[in-house]
Amino acid sequence: MAKKSRSLKGARKHKTIEKADSNSFFSRYDFFPFLERNRRVIKFLGTYLFYIVLFTGVYVFFQDRFTFLSTMTANALSGVLSVFGVDSSSYGQSVYMNGFSVMIIDECTGMYELLVYAGCVLAYPTTLRNKFLGIALGVPAMIIVNMLRLVFLSFVGMVYPALFSYVHYYLWQVTFIFLIVMFVLLWIEKIVKNTSN
């Protein structure tokens, strides 16, 4: 008597996995609708990058003509430290104070942060009047903040010289980025939105 072959219960069935269509990503997330949905953001980023490249190119190309900013910042820092009772003097780009000295280079003038801020303001979609107010109010505010940063770093250098590098390269770099974002948001909230209402 012949035995009937039976399929075992619980036997695994192998499913064929269809290869994903290489065009499935583009069919779901089409490139052009994506651009259309994010048109304003892409336009802002493109305009911002244009201004940053333009400003940075001009600054780097004419860098020799901007050395006076470092000297002017050093003189201003020495003057502000004197107001705080610190015996300080400046010579060229160097500032000497109580056995500690700093050299003011391009990055210390706050110029790069100003270029980033100005690029954001000019790229934002609003009226020329609002952009002018953003530059006219934001740039002096950032110059003041940069001077406060230099004064703070000078006191750190005089009192805790071992912490100077950390505070200079890490703490204040992150803080300045945060402040740029805060200045831009404050400008949008207080000036741009108020004039659009």
PyMOL commands that set and color helices and strands:
alter all, ss='L'
color gray80, all
select helices_A, chain A and resi 24-28+31-37+39-61+63-83+106-109+111-123+128-159+161-196
alter helices_A, ss='H'
color red, helices_A
select strands_A, chain A and resi 88-91+94-97+100-103
alter strands_A, ss='S'
color yellow, strands_A
deselect
rebuild
show_as cartoon
